[in-house]
Amino acid sequence: MEQPPSDIKELLERNIALAEQILYHTKKTHRHLMWDSAFSAIKWVIILAPLLAAAWYFPKYTKDIVGFTTDIGKQFEFMQKQLGQIGDLQKQAEQMQKQVPKRK
């Protein structure tokens, strides 16, 4: 067990040493909080900047995208009609083959 310091000078020296340790840890904590807040702000800029840019530029490209998908839809409908006509021709050919008598 430690003996209590009898001299005021010893008490002051001990108090100064503890105060210096507290000051060191306080500065360290302050530095950590400063960098934490700086990186937090940078994080929000990294998150929000692309979102704002997308909101700003997206309407310009929406027209192009809608036009492109509409063209693809029209081409798909045209292909379906062509395939339907081919199917009808195939059915007509089968009916004609049934009507033609087979040769022996």
C-alpha positions as CSV (number, residue, x, y, z in Angstrom):
1,M,0.0,0.0,0.0
2,E,1.2,3.5,-0.9
3,Q,2.1,5.8,1.8
4,P,0.2,9.1,1.6
5,P,2.5,12.0,0.5
6,S,3.4,14.1,3.4
7,D,4.7,17.1,1.5
8,I,2.6,19.6,-0.4
9,K,5.3,19.7,-3.1
10,E,4.8,16.0,-3.7
11,L,1.1,16.5,-3.9
12,L,1.5,19.3,-6.5
13,E,3.9,17.3,-8.6
14,R,1.6,14.3,-8.6
15,N,-1.4,16.6,-9.4
16,I,0.6,18.2,-12.3
17,A,1.6,14.8,-13.7
18,L,-2.1,13.6,-13.6
19,A,-3.2,16.9,-15.2
20,E,-0.7,16.4,-18.0
21,Q,-2.0,12.9,-18.7
22,I,-5.6,14.3,-18.7
23,L,-4.5,17.0,-21.1
24,Y,-2.8,14.5,-23.4
25,H,-5.9,12.3,-23.5
26,T,-8.2,15.3,-24.0
27,K,-6.1,16.5,-27.0
28,K,-6.2,13.0,-28.4
29,T,-10.0,12.8,-28.0
30,H,-10.4,16.3,-29.5
31,R,-8.3,15.3,-32.6
32,H,-10.3,12.1,-33.0
33,L,-13.6,14.0,-32.9
34,M,-12.3,16.6,-35.4
35,W,-11.3,13.9,-37.9
36,D,-14.5,12.0,-37.3
37,S,-16.6,15.0,-38.1
38,A,-14.5,15.8,-41.2
39,F,-14.8,12.3,-42.5
40,S,-18.5,12.3,-41.7
41,A,-19.0,15.4,-43.9
42,I,-16.9,13.8,-46.7
43,K,-19.0,10.7,-46.4
44,W,-22.3,12.7,-46.9
45,V,-20.8,14.5,-49.9
46,I,-19.8,11.2,-51.5
47,I,-23.3,9.9,-51.0
48,L,-25.3,13.0,-52.0
49,A,-23.2,14.3,-54.9
50,P,-24.0,11.3,-57.2
51,L,-27.7,11.4,-56.2
52,L,-28.0,15.1,-57.0
53,A,-26.1,14.7,-60.2
54,A,-28.4,11.9,-61.2
55,A,-31.5,13.9,-60.4
56,W,-30.1,16.8,-62.5
57,Y,-29.1,14.8,-65.6
58,F,-31.6,12.0,-65.5
59,P,-34.5,13.8,-67.2
60,K,-32.3,14.6,-70.2
61,Y,-31.6,11.0,-70.8
62,T,-35.1,9.7,-70.0
63,K,-36.4,10.9,-73.4
64,D,-33.7,9.0,-75.2
65,I,-34.4,5.8,-73.1
66,V,-38.1,6.0,-73.7
67,G,-37.7,6.5,-77.4
68,F,-35.3,3.6,-77.6
69,T,-37.6,1.2,-75.7
70,T,-40.6,2.4,-77.8
71,D,-38.6,1.5,-81.0
72,I,-37.7,-1.9,-79.6
73,G,-41.4,-2.5,-78.7
74,K,-42.5,-1.6,-82.3
75,Q,-39.8,-3.9,-83.8
76,F,-41.0,-6.7,-81.5
77,E,-44.6,-6.2,-82.6
78,F,-43.6,-6.3,-86.2
79,M,-41.7,-9.5,-85.7
80,Q,-44.7,-11.1,-84.0
81,K,-46.9,-10.1,-86.9
82,Q,-44.3,-11.6,-89.4
83,L,-44.1,-14.8,-87.3
84,G,-47.9,-15.0,-87.2
85,Q,-48.0,-14.7,-91.0
86,I,-45.4,-17.4,-91.3
87,G,-47.5,-19.6,-89.1
88,D,-50.6,-18.9,-91.2
89,L,-48.7,-19.8,-94.3
90,Q,-47.5,-23.0,-92.7
91,K,-51.1,-24.0,-91.8
92,Q,-52.3,-23.2,-95.4
93,A,-49.5,-25.3,-96.8
94,E,-50.6,-28.2,-94.5
95,Q,-54.2,-27.9,-95.6
96,M,-53.2,-27.9,-99.2
97,Q,-51.1,-31.0,-98.7
98,K,-54.2,-32.7,-97.2
99,Q,-56.3,-31.8,-100.2
100,V,-53.8,-33.1,-102.8
101,P,-54.3,-36.8,-103.3
102,K,-51.4,-39.0,-102.6
103,R,-49.7,-40.9,-105.4
104,K,-49.4,-44.6,-105.1
